[in-house]
Amino acid sequence: MATLTFHGAAGTVTGSCHLFEAGGAAYLLDCGQFQGGPDLEQRNFAPFGFDPREVRGVLLSHGHFDHCGRIPLLVKQGFQGHVICTPPTRDIARLILLDSAYVQREDFRTEHRRLARAGRRARAPLYGVEDVLEAMDRFDRVVEYHAPVELEGGARVVFTAEDAGHILGSAQVLLEYPGADGRSRRLLYTGDLGENERPLQHAPAPPPAPVDVLVMETTYGDRRHRPLEESVAEFRAAVLETVAAGGTVLVPTFALERSQEILYHLGRMKREGVLAPEVPVFLNSPLAIDLTRLYHRHCRFCRPEVAEGLSVGRSPFAFPGVHFTEAPEESRAIHNVPGPKIVLAGSGMMAGGRIRHHLKHLLWKPSTTLIVVGYQAEGTLGREIVEGARRVEVFGEEVAVEARVLTINGFSAHAGQDALLAFARAARPRHVVLVHGEPSAAETFSRLLRGALPEARVTVAREGETLEV
């Protein structure tokens, strides 16, 4: 008998961590951190609901922090197995996890100084740089798409990675294993599914129908995405209007994929002569800069036309007026640049990073346009702003929201409701398990699925629940 137990991303979007057990062997499908408000992030400090020493391997779908962010903690607590993923995911995870360790270290030092004055002690970070480096030693098995790998353990479990179309190197996880009746069974974990019309990534690979169990994300299970070309047109219009008025365009971006996609569209505007070459564009995120360089190293995982350009040094991310600002003093100097400008900075949910520095200086100015192009989790500063807050707190100061705030959802790297439904239908599953969504999104999509797939069992995953699969 095989089972699946949910230790994250059940009833919430973040913290993906699902324990698959078959034949006495245990494997994790992802091991990510919870992100959002303090209550969610507190869960990162809770004990795992399993013994890390008994886990044979982690099948990592992709390198986003909410899917890989607890792997160093897993190793710190005794995990000795393999982390298995695609080559880009291994390199992405290294950068993401090291950045997390550096941020935790600085946050701890700041909090330690603040609490020491009151005779209190700050809580130690989840892990440090040394823990990340030790964890990366476990990333010792890389896989290509469509290449089955037999996993170590009691039962014969075969893992195949298929393109999820979400970010560079992202994968669906297909597991084939013997059922209790001796019949071969197939479980497909989508990881995070992308949309079909992305400029940098392939569309998701079609599911290997039929599958017995489909474990799928529901980030946008309650809403449809508008066509990408409409979102791009709205983005272009907002940029040009703000630039023409001499203002600043501020785009909070996730370091991976969203930063590169926005650069891609700005580069096209420059090359087409729509946006003047002298208008400066700042990518103000050291992590995003490092991740952008990985697109050159792993260009074969991009769309053919993008891969061809990258392979001969014709980067879609390099164009007149673009500046990669890595040093802190370069970041601070951006506000001294006269005239219109475009600033891309992390974090994407405005919960930390250099974007907060820019918000402090620019959010109160009517000449600023804040373009939100990514998901904003509950409890984050970004969620406050997009929901219409007129005043927010940044670095302990109250800042008025006088900037124009524009939310453009069509840039999402997550599949919308229509794409999710089409994927589920194509998989022809006997059982669908919904994860990685806020309760309203998962419940809405579950009702839709029950109507579309009347023969399938539909389950909304609950934290700590174990299902026989």
Order of alpha helices (4+ residues) and beta strands (2+ residues): beta-beta-beta-alpha-beta-alpha-alpha-beta-alpha-alpha-beta-beta-beta-beta-beta-beta-alpha-beta-alpha-beta-alpha-alpha-beta-alpha-beta-alpha-beta-alpha-beta-beta-beta-alpha-beta-alpha-beta-beta
